[in-house]
Amino acid sequence: LPTSSSTAAVTPKPTATTIDVSKLKACDPELMEVTPLVDGVGAQAYGSSAKPALSFTIKYTGFTECFYNVGTNSQVFTITSGAETYWKSTDCQTGAAETLAIFKPGQSETSAPFAWNRTISPSRDGGTCDAKSPAVPKPASYNLRVSVGSANSASTAQMILN
């Protein structure tokens, strides 16, 4: 997520290792609104081989500038259908990293999307992460919920898989 605009072509944007948050407070998770997205919107229908692109928008609703960890080590994407959880991004995640972003009042940022391969998490039924995961049942409707740190989405984004 971008944290500021460059003022000159030679000035790089801050990264997780260069952002100085020492003079800022951490954002209150209660003031962070998370909205799950499937291909950039709230609901989509997919053919048999299409892979939904999952992402989220996070908006700061507070009144003073603050920082928040929006890195992959704080993101959890959960896919459910009815009462069943079929997939969770943290089940077999590797290489998760912290990314601190500075938020101004009312600012929102959208995460980079990634393709979900429409499989069941291997750890769901006692499997291992190196095993080939079975596909989720279809046709069916699935819902995406996202949390970033302690900030949880209040709603879900729906996908209909054919």
N, C-alpha and C positions, 0 to 999 in steps of 0.2 A: 504494500500500500504506500502510495506517495505520502510524504509528510510535509513537503514544502515545494515551492517552485524555484527553479534555478534563476538567478538574477543575471547570469551571463553564461554564454555557451561553454566557457571553461570551468565554471563552478559546478562540481558534481552535486547531485542531490544527496542528502544525508542517507546513510544506511544504518542498519541496526548497530553497527560498531561505532558510528560517528555522531549519533544523536546525543546531545548533552541534555539530560533530563534532570540534572542535579538541582535546578531551581524550580522545578515543577512538581506538583503533586500527581500521584496516580489518579486516573479517572475512576470515579465511583461506578462499579459495574451496573448499579441501579439506574445510572444515567446513560447507559449504552443500549441503543435499540438495535437488535440484530434481526435482519430479514433474510430468510433463505430464498435463493434463486435457482431456478432450473432453466438453463439456456437464457439467462438474463430476465426471466419473467416468473410469475407465480405458478403457472400450470401449463403442462404440455402433454401431447399425445405422441407416442413414438412407435415406429414400425419395428419389425422383429430384429433388425440388426443395428438400429440407431443407439448410440450411447449418450445418455443425457449428460450435459455439462453442468456441474454443480458449483455454486459460488454463494456469496452472501454480501449484503450491504450492512455496514455498521455505522450508526449515527450517534453522535454525542449530543445529548440534550441539556447539558449543564451550561453554566454561565462563565466559567473561568477556564483558561487553557490548561490542559493536562496531558498526560501520556497514558497509553494503554498498550499492553502486549497483544498484538493481532497476529502473531507468528503461528506457524503450523503446530508448534508445541502447545498452543492454547485453543486450537480449533477442533471441534468435534462435529462431524456430519453424521447424522443418524437417519437411516431409511427404515420406515415401518410400513406395515399394511395391517389395518385393524389393530389388534393388540400385540401383534408379532413384530419384533425387531429383526430385520433381515440383514442389515449391514451397518457397520460403524467404522468410520475412517481411522480410528485409533487402534483397531484390532490388530493390524499387521503393519502399522506405520513405521517407517525408518527415516532417519535423517531429519526429524522434526527440529525446528529452530525457533528461537525467540526473535521477534521483530517488534521493536518499540515504535509506535507512531504517536506523533503529537497531534492532538485534536483541539481545534478552536471551537467556541460555542456554535452549535448548529451544523458543524462539519460532518459530512458522511463520506465514506470510502467504500469501494467495492473490491472484493478479493478477485484474484485471478481464477478463472474457471478451470476445472479439471474433469475429465471424462470418467464416469462411473461405468464399470464393465458389466453391470447388471448381474452380479454374482452375490451369493450368500457369503457373509464373512465366515472364514474357516473356523474361527474360534467359537462361533455360535453353537455348533453342535459337537464341540470337543475336538474339532479338527486342528490341524496345524497350519501355519502360514505358508509352508512350502508345498502344501498339497493343492491340487487343482480344485477350485471351488465350483460347486454346481450353480447353475443359473437360478435366479429367482423364478417362482411360478408366474406364468402369464397365460392368457391376458389377465391383468390385474391393475389395480390402482395402488400407488405407493406415495408416501408422504416424506418429505425431507424436512428435518428440524436441524438447526445449527446452534451451537453454543461457542462463544469465544470467551475463554476464561470463565468467569462467573456470570457473564451476560448470556441469557438464553433467549432464543426467538420465541415470541409470543404466539406466532402462527406457524403454519407449515406451507410448503410449496408442493403441489400435487403433480404426479407424473402418471400417465396411463401407458402401461407397456403392453403392446400387442405381440 
